[in-house]
Amino acid sequence: MKTTLDIRSFSAWVPISDLVDWYWACESRGLKYAGDILSFYNKLVNDMKGKQAALVPQEDAMLMLSQRTFNPAGKAQMILPEGRRIHYRKRFHSINLTIFEGGHELLPGAAMEELKNHLI
């Protein structure tokens, strides 16, 4: 994204309690939202000239949707301050994508931690 403002971080919380059901509901209605979460992250990374390794691969997205989780073999899952398990996380500079165990909610501890990391 291009802006003339000195912005250090953008934060968007998308409270979807069942990613798989939401995906198929969008698909069945012919809505384009199904791929928007991961596509938007990839768009931001591309706009900042990020390398291919910083993008969310299509294989990861399909694995998350088919298994309703993402945990590559042998990789320990991280936990957010509120005790929620992180299923998937990608970062590129100040752009973060975190898919976590939870419901229709914002996690104040995790949100404040992200803000702290991007402020002076």
N, C-alpha and C positions, 0 to 999 in steps of 0.2 A: 504494500500500500504506500502511496506517496502522499506526503504532507509537508507543509512548510513549518509545522509546529515541532518543538523539541519534545517529542513523546518518547519515553523510555520503555513503555510497556502497554500492550493492549490486553485486557482480560475479558473473556467471555465465558460464562458458566451456562452450560446447556443441560438443564435437569431432565434427563430422560431416564425413567426408572426401568424400562425394559427395551434395550437397544434393538434387540432382534424383532420384537413385536412392532416397534416403531418403524423399523426398516421395511418390513413386509407390508405394513399398513400404507406407507408412502408408495411403495411399488405397486400395490394393488389399485391405488387411486390414480396412478400415472403421475404422481408428484415427483419433482426432481430432488427433493430434500434428502433422499436416502443416502446419497454420497456426499452431501454438503459438508459435514463435519470434517472428515478427513481431507476432502478436496480443498476446503478453505485453508486448512493448515498448510497443505502442500502449495497453495497459491501464494501464501505469505512467504514461505521459505523461498519459492522461486523468485518472487519480487525482490527479495534480499540477496539474490544470486547465490543461494545455497547449493551445495553439491547434492548429487543423487542420494548419497548415504543419509542425508538429513530428512529426506522425504519419507512419508508413510508408504511402504510398498503395497501394491494391490493385493499381494498374497497375504500380508498381515491383516488387511481389512477383511478379506474373505474368511480367513481363519477365525477372526474374532466373531464374525457373524454366525459361522457354522457351529462353533464350539461354545458360544456365549461367554467366552473368556479368552485370555491370551497368556500363556505361560510356556515359553520355550523350555524344552527339556533341560533340567539342571539349573535353571535360573531362579533364584529366590525372589519371591514377590515382595515389593516394598509396601510400607504401611504409611498412610497419611496421619497427621497429628490426631485426628479424631478416631483413629483406630481402623479406618477403612482400607481395605486391600486395593492396591493399584493393579489393574489388569494390563494397562498399556501406557507407556509414557514415551514421548519424543520431545526433544528440545533442540532449538537452533537459536542461538543468541538469546533474545528476550521473548521468543515465541515458544510457548509450552502447550503441549496437548497431553492431557491426563484423563484416562478413562478409568473410573474407580467404582468400587462396590458401593451402592447407595441407592437412594431414591430421588424424589423430586425435591432437591434441597441444595443449598449453598453451604459449604463447610468453612466457617469463619477462620479456624486455625490454619487451614491450608491456604486460604485466600490471603490472609495476613502474611504468611511466610513468603508467598510469591511476591507480594508488594514490597516487603522488606528487602528482598533480593534485588529489586530494581530501583530502589530509591537511594539517594545520597546518604 
